Amino acid sequence: MHASKRQLHLNLFIMGNGHHEAAWRMEGCRPRDVTKADYYAGLLRTAEQGKLDSLFLADSYALPPTIRYKVLQSLEPFTLLSALAMGTSRIGLIGTASTTYSHPYHVARQFASLDFISEGRAAWNIVTSTNDATAYNFAGERLPDHSERYLRAEEFVDVVRRLWDSWEDEAILADQDQGIYADPERIHAILHSGEHFSVRGPLNLPRPPQGQPVRVQAGASETGKEFAAKLAEVVFTAQNSMADGQLFYADVKARLAKYGRSPEELKILPGFCAIIGDTEAEAKEREVELHRHIQLDYGLHRLSNLFQTDMSAFPLDEPVPVEFLSRQAEVNGHRGRYALYVELARREKLTVRELIRQTASSRGHYSMAGTPVQIADEMEKWWREGAADGFNVMPPYLPAGLEQFVGKVVPELQNRGVFRGEYEGTTLREHYGLLRPANRYGKAGLTVSG
């Protein structure tokens, strides 16, 4: 995609019945449907009608202690995304796989398969996992240290990418007359022997349609940002204000040069939770209604898990003890989100109850209640003023919140010429204006996919 055609990118982030923690209690939400493929298929059809770039499914390998109050997130992503691929033709499909509790060969094969099934629309959200509950389901011991997880992740991603390249693009001959299917000289063992993995290869699948599925990442710690600059192609991030978004955007983009990368090779998409009304008053009323259903016990669980501190020990209507929290040793989980919450509480002098309410809609991502024009104004402002290449759209409740966004906000963005009216390509790389990587074993240079 040429710089003159720069367009805003929109990814749909689906979580259960919506991103507001009380969404499942709202009229029209269907909490029993989160284990039904048809539920997600309907949401994805709506998103594709709106010409959104992609759909993102987060994942978790453990049952949260808050299950009393919170709907399960979703089905296992590979199974679900494969099913969804068959009912769509353009929208990208982003699945999550952990580098801490998976093996590179499995992940390479899973995403290559999804890329074939979807005809070039797959992306891998790379996570290192962030809690001991997951660790106990796999290893019987606590989560490895933050820095150790990222070292493993770097090696993991390198192995996966080499496996995707283990077949050259021209390896399949399919010569029926001569009886030759593939050229073995164009299929390569990767012969990897590293600190964490030993993988001979090659992959038992040809090179995926996109060459390599798109790499997505969401770490916001110093280590996470460096990882993004080196290896990610799309970054999901939580930024609570445009000023914070500008700082993050400039920081991560500035790190790219040391890895020989240009700013266009990495798309930064902050989360955006829009509570939409035909009037501002209607939007505010909807926000109040959502907040009315908040379960304080759930909110305390959520904060306690993030801060690794029992927040029920502090009075709800007294200021968040930021001095105490900021003195704690660095957490071994969501370091970026930890810092965001502490700074939000400090900057706005929030009580514990107020912090629960302010983060109920989107867990620290940017949230606003307004009209379609106001929401489009804010999105365009972030995009034009160096805070975003697009947004990770987080409907507060489903399906109505997505229908309102696609039906009212997307046309507003299209009318301004900042978002596509039609898909121009067929692959996710084309949607994001990313290059199709050259095969490291091939002779050709990089080719442009869109």
PyMOL commands that set and color helices and strands:
alter all, ss='L'
color gray80, all
select helices_A, chain A and resi 3-5+23-25+31-35+37-49+77-85+104-117+132-138+146-164+184-186+222-231+242-254+256-259+263-265+280-292+296-307+311-313+322-326+335-348+352-358+372-384+400-415+428-432
alter helices_A, ss='H'
color red, helices_A
select strands_A, chain A and resi 9-14+54-57+92-98+122-127+172-175+180-182+192-193+198-199+214-217+234-237+267-276+366-370+390-393
alter strands_A, ss='S'
color yellow, strands_A
deselect
rebuild
show_as cartoon
